[in-house]
Amino acid sequence: MTTTSVESVKKKNSNQMSVNMLIIYEAGTTNYVSFHR
């Protein structure tokens, strides 16, 4: 039970990290494009 909780938390954290990276990447790309237009 405890192991499952830890695993799900780890998975959730890594998913959140991926989402944050994607958002940062998207924002950076948008800023870059509008800056160099």
C-alpha positions in Angstrom: 0.0 0.0 0.0 2.7 2.5 1.0 4.8 1.6 -2.0 1.9 2.2 -4.3 1.3 5.6 -2.7 4.9 6.5 -3.2 5.0 5.3 -6.8 1.8 7.2 -7.6 3.3 10.4 -6.0 6.5 10.0 -8.0 4.6 9.4 -11.2 2.4 12.5 -10.5 5.4 14.6 -9.8 7.2 13.6 -13.0 4.0 14.2 -15.0 3.7 17.7 -13.4 7.3 18.3 -14.2 6.8 17.4 -17.9 3.7 19.6 -18.1 5.7 22.5 -16.5 8.5 22.0 -19.0 6.1 22.0 -21.9 4.5 25.2 -20.7 7.9 26.9 -20.3 8.9 25.6 -23.7 5.7 26.8 -25.3 6.0 30.2 -23.6 9.7 30.5 -24.6 8.9 29.6 -28.2 6.0 32.1 -28.4 8.2 34.9 -26.9 11.0 34.1 -29.3 8.7 34.1 -32.4 7.0 37.4 -31.4 10.3 39.0 -30.6 11.9 38.0 -33.9 8.9 38.8 -36.1 
